[in-house]
């Protein structure tokens, strides 16, 4: 990704999103990710953590051991990994959404007022996977040729260099509400925009665009209660409307 687009109003943001989408081969198959600071890179939490890759297997096993009473046994290792991501443990996964409104919520809702520009990233998942020689988006966990431990721990049948886009089952309410998709990083700790620049675009929201985004989210009823359909979301929605 050699450049980014800057939006100075809400209408300008929508126009820049349209321009960014049109640069992809299939503008109808685009994923979105909102980030509260435009300078943040597209790196999963495992790559940001100290010695994260060295701790990956141990964290996975401890989570399986400790969560068994809650989840019993998941049908696949991928489902366990989705649970780890859901509950905030560092993983190779980066969250994306098929819905622009959801990405916009994450871009502007967790940012200190006036602190910095926000950003929405756009991803062409097919173009991303072509870097790894894949002509599809693996549907997880149904895709039997794409096993988490075999590929990412044992490096069989290949050791992924590039991030790969995957489609998950909507196994929990959050993934469903957020139209959640994922990219999964290989062992290269470089961000997606550096490794696979042709697959990524970024639209930066300046202060005026952020104000417009908040107005849109309120009208569209996209808030903590709808994005997080659990008691966490309800509590945060009440905190916001009562200005706690």
ABEGO torsion letter per residue (X at the ends): XABBBBBABAAAAAAAAAAAAAABABAABBBBBBBABAABBBBBAAAABBGAAAAAAAAAAAAAAAAAAAAEBBABAAAAAAAAAAAGBBBABBBBBABAAAAAAAAAAABBBGABBBBBBBBBAAAAAAAAGBABBBBOAABAABBAAAAAAAGOABBBABBBBBBBBBABAAAAAAGBBBBBBBABABBAAAABAAABBBBBBBAAAAAAAAAAAAAAGBBAAAABBBAAAAAAAAAAAAGX
